[in-house]
Amino acid sequence: MTTNQAPTQEIARKITLRTCGLTVDNIKSALADCADGESMELLKIAGVTTSCAVGQTDKGEFIRLNGEFMAVNQVTGETFAASQTILPTFLGQMLQSALSASEQVEFALSIVARKSAKSVTGYEFGARPLVNAEPSARLAKLLAVTGMDKPLALAAPKAEEAEPAPAPAKGKKAA
């Protein structure tokens, strides 16, 4: 007797591309049929980060985000939950910066790999937000009080008056 089971959710120590099964070889294999410049969705991740720490490995610096995170491998359908995540550096830096201005940062992203002959690995990472970034209630209140919640009403640029053309230089007549 077989039962239809939903994909299991793994509770992981941390969520990274690697712990979600997205190694360099797996990503290259997934991109094998893509043309240069084409992208493929690898991982959807959502979470609330409350703190972060910078670390170092032989491969470089990373930013470990702490909070509550869930991810779905878009190639295999596997799901993961963890209290820590390490995202590609450009995403970690963006969230670290946002966290310096807030007690917590909520996010939902789709991480993609784009085939690139110029890259050492043969691909580059990209990301797309899955939710609209909106200010917290506290920030929205401050923006409203300061009038920063409305676009600036800038005057239309004035057409520049044409400057008179310089007088032609007087020269000698040709012989």
C-alpha positions as CSV (number, residue, x, y, z in Angstrom):
1,M,0.0,0.0,0.0
2,T,1.4,3.4,-1.0
3,T,0.4,6.7,0.4
4,N,0.8,10.1,-1.1
5,Q,3.1,12.0,1.2
6,A,3.9,15.6,1.0
7,P,7.6,16.4,0.6
8,T,9.3,16.3,4.0
9,Q,10.7,19.3,5.6
10,E,14.2,19.1,6.9
11,I,15.1,21.0,10.0
12,A,18.6,22.1,9.4
13,R,21.3,23.8,11.5
14,K,21.5,26.5,8.9
15,I,20.2,27.2,5.4
16,T,22.7,27.7,2.6
17,L,22.6,26.9,-1.0
18,R,24.9,23.9,-0.2
19,T,22.8,22.6,2.7
20,C,19.7,22.8,0.4
21,G,21.5,20.5,-2.1
22,L,22.6,23.3,-4.5
23,T,26.3,22.5,-4.9
24,V,28.4,23.9,-7.8
25,D,28.1,20.6,-9.7
26,N,24.3,20.5,-9.1
27,I,23.9,24.1,-10.3
28,K,26.0,23.5,-13.4
29,S,24.0,20.4,-14.2
30,A,20.7,22.3,-13.8
31,L,22.0,25.1,-16.1
32,A,23.4,22.6,-18.7
33,D,20.5,23.2,-21.2
34,C,20.4,27.0,-20.7
35,A,22.0,29.4,-23.1
36,D,24.5,32.0,-21.9
37,G,22.6,34.7,-20.1
38,E,19.6,32.5,-19.3
39,S,18.7,32.0,-15.7
40,M,17.1,29.3,-13.6
41,E,15.4,29.6,-10.2
42,L,17.3,27.7,-7.6
43,L,15.9,28.5,-4.2
44,K,13.0,30.4,-2.7
45,I,13.7,31.6,0.9
46,A,11.7,33.7,3.3
47,G,12.4,34.7,6.8
48,V,12.7,37.2,9.6
49,T,16.2,38.1,10.6
50,T,16.9,39.6,14.0
51,S,20.7,39.7,14.1
52,C,23.8,38.9,12.1
53,A,27.4,38.0,12.4
54,V,30.3,38.3,10.0
55,G,32.5,35.2,9.6
56,Q,35.5,34.1,7.5
57,T,36.4,30.9,5.7
58,D,39.1,30.0,3.2
59,K,36.6,31.0,0.5
60,G,36.1,34.5,1.9
61,E,33.9,36.5,4.2
62,F,30.2,35.6,4.9
63,I,27.3,37.0,6.8
64,R,25.4,34.6,9.0
65,L,21.8,35.8,9.6
66,N,20.0,34.7,12.7
67,G,16.2,34.5,13.0
68,E,13.5,32.2,11.5
69,F,13.9,31.0,7.9
70,M,12.2,28.6,5.5
71,A,13.5,27.6,2.0
72,V,12.4,25.5,-0.9
73,N,14.8,24.0,-3.4
74,Q,13.2,24.8,-6.7
75,V,15.0,22.0,-8.5
76,T,14.0,19.1,-6.1
77,G,11.1,20.5,-4.1
78,E,12.8,19.8,-0.8
79,T,11.9,22.2,2.0
80,F,14.1,23.4,4.9
81,A,13.7,25.3,8.1
82,A,16.5,26.8,10.3
83,S,17.3,29.5,12.7
84,Q,20.4,30.6,10.7
85,T,21.0,31.3,7.0
86,I,24.0,32.2,4.9
87,L,23.0,33.7,1.6
88,P,25.2,34.8,-1.3
89,T,27.3,37.7,-0.1
90,F,25.5,40.5,-2.0
91,L,22.2,39.4,-0.4
92,G,23.7,39.1,3.1
93,Q,25.2,42.5,2.9
94,M,21.9,44.0,1.8
95,L,20.0,42.4,4.8
96,Q,22.9,43.3,7.2
97,S,22.5,46.9,6.1
98,A,18.8,46.9,6.6
99,L,19.2,45.2,10.0
100,S,21.4,48.0,11.2
101,A,18.4,50.3,10.8
102,S,15.7,48.0,12.3
103,E,15.2,45.4,15.0
104,Q,14.2,42.8,12.5
105,V,14.0,42.5,8.7
106,E,11.4,40.4,6.9
107,F,12.2,39.2,3.4
108,A,11.2,36.7,0.7
109,L,13.5,36.1,-2.2
110,S,13.9,33.9,-5.2
111,I,17.6,33.1,-5.8
112,V,18.5,32.4,-9.4
113,A,21.7,31.2,-11.2
114,R,22.4,32.9,-14.6
115,K,24.7,31.0,-17.0
116,S,27.7,33.1,-17.7
117,A,30.8,32.2,-19.7
118,K,32.7,35.0,-18.0
119,S,32.3,33.5,-14.6
120,V,34.9,31.1,-13.1
121,T,32.0,28.7,-12.0
122,G,30.1,29.2,-15.3
123,Y,27.2,31.0,-13.6
124,E,26.4,34.1,-11.5
125,F,23.8,34.5,-8.8
126,G,20.9,36.9,-9.0
127,A,17.8,37.4,-6.9
128,R,14.3,38.7,-7.2
129,P,12.1,39.9,-4.3
130,L,8.9,37.9,-3.8
131,V,7.2,40.5,-1.7
132,N,7.1,44.3,-2.0
133,A,9.5,46.0,0.3
134,E,7.5,48.2,2.6
135,P,8.5,50.3,5.6
136,S,7.5,49.0,9.0
137,A,4.6,50.7,10.8
138,R,7.1,52.8,12.8
139,L,9.0,53.9,9.8
140,A,5.8,54.6,7.8
141,K,4.6,56.9,10.7
142,L,7.9,58.8,10.6
143,L,7.8,59.2,6.8
144,A,4.3,60.6,7.0
145,V,5.2,63.1,9.8
146,T,8.2,64.3,7.7
147,G,6.3,64.4,4.4
148,M,8.7,61.8,3.0
149,D,5.8,59.4,2.2
150,K,4.9,61.4,-0.9
151,P,6.9,61.8,-4.1
152,L,8.6,65.1,-4.5
153,A,6.7,67.6,-6.7
154,L,9.5,68.9,-8.8
155,A,9.1,71.7,-11.3
156,A,9.4,70.6,-14.9
157,P,12.8,71.5,-16.4
158,K,12.8,74.8,-18.3
159,A,13.7,74.8,-21.9
160,E,17.1,76.5,-22.2
161,E,17.1,79.6,-24.3
162,A,19.2,79.2,-27.4
163,E,22.5,81.1,-27.1
164,P,23.3,83.3,-30.0
165,A,25.7,81.5,-32.3
166,P,29.2,83.0,-32.2
167,A,30.1,85.3,-35.1
168,P,32.2,83.6,-37.8
169,A,35.8,84.4,-37.5
170,K,37.1,86.9,-40.0
171,G,39.9,85.4,-42.1
172,K,41.9,86.3,-45.1
173,K,40.4,85.8,-48.5
174,A,41.7,82.9,-50.5
175,A,44.1,83.9,-53.2
